[in-house]
Amino acid sequence: MAERYLLKDKVAIVTGGAAGIGYAIASEFAREGAKVVIAELREARGIQAAAEIAAATGAEVKAFRTDVRDEDQIKRCVEETVAAFGRIDILINNASKIVMCPALEMTTETYEEIMRNNATSMVIFSREVGKQMVKQGQGGVMVFLSSIHASISEPNCSAYTAAKGAIEAYGRTLATELAPHKIRVNMIQPGATYSELTTPMYTEAVKKSLFERVPMKEIAQPEWIARGIVFLASDESRYMTGTTLVMDGGYRMDGSLPGAAYWEE
């Protein structure tokens, strides 16, 4: 029996695909038969990641230097992808950054930087890719990397949480507008996940507190989140659009009070 690939011959752009969850997404897509473009600010790292993934999977993987804060570079990435592969079937808006700062001390410049990097970039990328998908006339898929902190608070990360909430609201509206073109738009909310960005934050004290809150008492590996994104990008989720997949080990749904006894002995 021939091996079944969920993304065979699909062309996918993964922003921030050289590290963390983005690298895991690019790798899993390549294993599932996709042709992958890594849109990455750090050019050398993007080229290295593309070479590693291609060597491990045998897939066609390219890297284009792309600063997601720069509209012209986003447009160029889209043009280069079409020039290289003839089409775009999947866009994964993954690139993101965190700045820890109390809300009352945050400068306007910091807020605008985070919004530009984490939200406005996704709007521009999805607009440019969306126009290409409509032109192709064969549908497509977009997935926005959100966070459970689009739904629950994260102290000292108000700009980050605002950006994640914004992309979910935007994504739902975009899904409505693009549905007649058979272009699906979904979001995903990872919970605590090991990545280059977050691993330094997971001290032993943080993990102890986290495991009191997360019922599954684990921090996700990037590959676990990437498999959920494979699902959203494939025909396995063909009747899903404008919705958010939560992958957080139960973090968001758990309302218990760790260590509390409701009834005195």
FENWODA-V124376 format. One record per residue. RES is the residue in three letters. SS is DSSP state (alpha for helix, beta for strand, coil for the rest). D_LAST is the distance of its C-alpha to the last C-alpha in whole Angstrom. Layout:
BEGIN
RES&SS&D_LAST / RES&SS&D_LAST
END
This chain:
BEGIN
MET&coil&62 / ALA&coil&62 / GLU&coil&59 / ARG&coil&58 / TYR&coil&57 / LEU&coil&55 / LEU&coil&57 / LYS&coil&61 / ASP&coil&63 / LYS&coil&61 / VAL&beta&62 / ALA&beta&59 / ILE&beta&58 / VAL&beta&55 / THR&beta&55 / GLY&coil&54 / GLY&coil&54 / ALA&coil&55 / ALA&coil&51 / GLY&alpha&47 / ILE&alpha&47 / GLY&alpha&50 / TYR&alpha&52 / ALA&alpha&49 / ILE&alpha&50 / ALA&alpha&54 / SER&alpha&54 / GLU&alpha&52 / PHE&alpha&54 / ALA&alpha&57 / ARG&alpha&56 / GLU&coil&56 / GLY&coil&59 / ALA&coil&59 / LYS&beta&62 / VAL&beta&60 / VAL&beta&61 / ILE&beta&59 / ALA&beta&59 / GLU&beta&58 / LEU&coil&59 / ARG&coil&60 / GLU&alpha&63 / ALA&alpha&63 / ARG&alpha&59 / GLY&alpha&60 / ILE&alpha&63 / GLN&alpha&61 / ALA&alpha&58 / ALA&alpha&61 / ALA&alpha&62 / GLU&alpha&59 / ILE&alpha&58 / ALA&alpha&62 / ALA&alpha&62 / ALA&alpha&59 / THR&alpha&59 / GLY&coil&63 / ALA&coil&62 / GLU&coil&64 / VAL&beta&62 / LYS&beta&64 / ALA&beta&63 / PHE&beta&64 / ARG&beta&63 / THR&coil&62 / ASP&coil&60 / VAL&coil&58 / ARG&coil&59 / ASP&coil&62 / GLU&alpha&63 / ASP&alpha&67 / GLN&alpha&65 / ILE&alpha&63 / LYS&alpha&66 / ARG&alpha&68 / CYS&alpha&65 / VAL&alpha&65 / GLU&alpha&69 / GLU&alpha&69 / THR&alpha&66 / VAL&alpha&69 / ALA&alpha&72 / ALA&alpha&70 / PHE&alpha&69 / GLY&coil&70 / ARG&coil&67 / ILE&coil&63 / ASP&coil&61 / ILE&beta&57 / LEU&beta&56 / ILE&beta&53 / ASN&beta&52 / ASN&coil&50 / ALA&coil&51 / SER&coil&49 / LYS&coil&48 / ILE&coil&45 / VAL&coil&46 / MET&coil&43 / CYS&beta&43 / PRO&coil&42 / ALA&alpha&43 / LEU&alpha&44 / GLU&alpha&46 / MET&coil&48 / THR&coil&51 / THR&alpha&53 / GLU&alpha&55 / THR&alpha&51 / TYR&alpha&50 / GLU&alpha&53 / GLU&alpha&54 / ILE&alpha&50 / MET&alpha&51 / ARG&alpha&55 / ASN&alpha&53 / ASN&alpha&50 / ALA&alpha&51 / THR&alpha&55 / SER&alpha&56 / MET&alpha&54 / VAL&alpha&56 / ILE&alpha&59 / PHE&alpha&59 / SER&alpha&58 / ARG&alpha&61 / GLU&alpha&63 / VAL&alpha&62 / GLY&alpha&61 / LYS&alpha&65 / GLN&alpha&66 / MET&alpha&64 / VAL&alpha&65 / LYS&alpha&69 / GLN&alpha&68 / GLY&coil&67 / GLN&coil&65 / GLY&coil&62 / GLY&beta&59 / VAL&beta&55 / MET&beta&54 / VAL&beta&50 / PHE&beta&49 / LEU&beta&46 / SER&coil&44 / SER&coil&40 / ILE&alpha&36 / HIS&alpha&37 / ALA&alpha&39 / SER&coil&36 / ILE&coil&34 / SER&coil&34 / GLU&coil&35 / PRO&coil&36 / ASN&coil&39 / CYS&beta&41 / SER&alpha&42 / ALA&alpha&45 / TYR&alpha&44 / THR&alpha&41 / ALA&alpha&44 / ALA&alpha&47 / LYS&alpha&44 / GLY&alpha&44 / ALA&alpha&47 / ILE&alpha&48 / GLU&alpha&46 / ALA&alpha&47 / TYR&alpha&51 / GLY&alpha&50 / ARG&alpha&49 / THR&alpha&53 / LEU&alpha&55 / ALA&alpha&53 / THR&alpha&55 / GLU&alpha&58 / LEU&alpha&59 / ALA&alpha&57 / PRO&alpha&61 / HIS&alpha&62 / LYS&coil&60 / ILE&beta&58 / ARG&beta&54 / VAL&beta&52 / ASN&beta&48 / MET&beta&46 / ILE&beta&43 / GLN&beta&40 / PRO&beta&39 / GLY&coil&36 / ALA&coil&35 / THR&beta&39 / TYR&coil&40 / SER&coil&44 / GLU&coil&46 / LEU&coil&45 / THR&coil&41 / THR&alpha&41 / PRO&alpha&41 / MET&alpha&39 / TYR&coil&36 / THR&coil&35 / GLU&alpha&32 / ALA&alpha&30 / VAL&alpha&31 / LYS&alpha&30 / LYS&alpha&27 / SER&alpha&26 / LEU&alpha&28 / PHE&alpha&26 / GLU&alpha&23 / ARG&alpha&24 / VAL&coil&27 / PRO&coil&25 / MET&coil&28 / LYS&coil&28 / GLU&coil&32 / ILE&coil&34 / ALA&beta&37 / GLN&coil&41 / PRO&alpha&43 / GLU&alpha&45 / TRP&alpha&42 / ILE&alpha&42 / ALA&alpha&46 / ARG&alpha&46 / GLY&alpha&44 / ILE&alpha&47 / VAL&alpha&50 / PHE&alpha&48 / LEU&alpha&49 / ALA&alpha&52 / SER&coil&53 / ASP&alpha&54 / GLU&alpha&51 / SER&alpha&50 / ARG&coil&53 / TYR&coil&51 / MET&coil&49 / THR&coil&50 / GLY&coil&48 / THR&coil&45 / THR&beta&42 / LEU&beta&41 / VAL&beta&38 / MET&beta&37 / ASP&coil&34 / GLY&coil&32 / GLY&coil&29 / TYR&coil&29 / ARG&coil&30 / MET&coil&28 / ASP&coil&25 / GLY&coil&23 / SER&coil&19 / LEU&coil&18 / PRO&coil&18 / GLY&coil&15 / ALA&coil&13 / ALA&coil&9 / TYR&coil&10 / TRP&coil&6 / GLU&coil&4 / GLU&coil&0
END
